[in-house]
Amino acid sequence: MNKLIILALTAISATAFAGQEIAAPAAPARPSKTVIPQEACFGETELQLDLFGSYFDSEGVVGEGYGGGIGLNYFFHRNFGLTIDASITESDTDTVWQYSAGLVARYPFEIANLCLSPYAKVVGGVQTEDGSNPFIAIGGGLEWRVSSRVGLFGEATYGFVDDHDDFVNIRAGVRLVF
């Protein structure tokens, strides 16, 4: 009888290992979320091309007038950069050319999807109307980035001309970022 019990237990235990394992159905695969990093409105380093219109006002001989110009900016840091530009203005009495170079300090920030950067600048240069007159100008402005590669800006500077007419220069234009 012991042999019969051992044989029965062996037969029952053998069926326990027979067949395929039944597993619970797998959960449907979730699509993975791809996180696309947003490009910052203002880069750590940038090369920029400015195209602008300007209003020039001098209380002395030169008077006031309208013109335009082109500029090149290089930001070697998110907040600090170098600028050079050239502009021409047709004033009441003369054609005024200005060439300048200087430093720019900006503070870019983003609010929701609005990318703004107020900035201050100090430039030195030369102004030609009756010969060449050196000047130093200080000013500031505001840039609004429409996209990471295109911005709109407005700025004003006050220029000190040695033994000549001080001036105010107001500019507005488009800034292309490379």
Secondary structure by P-SEA (a helix, b strand, c coil): caaaaaaaaaaaaaaaaccbbbbccccccccbbbbbbbcccccccbbbbbbbcbbbbbcccccccccccccccccccccccccccccccccccbbbbbbbcbbbbbbbbbcccbbbbbbcccbbbbbcccccccccccccccccccccccccccbbbbbbbcccccbbbbbbbbbbcc
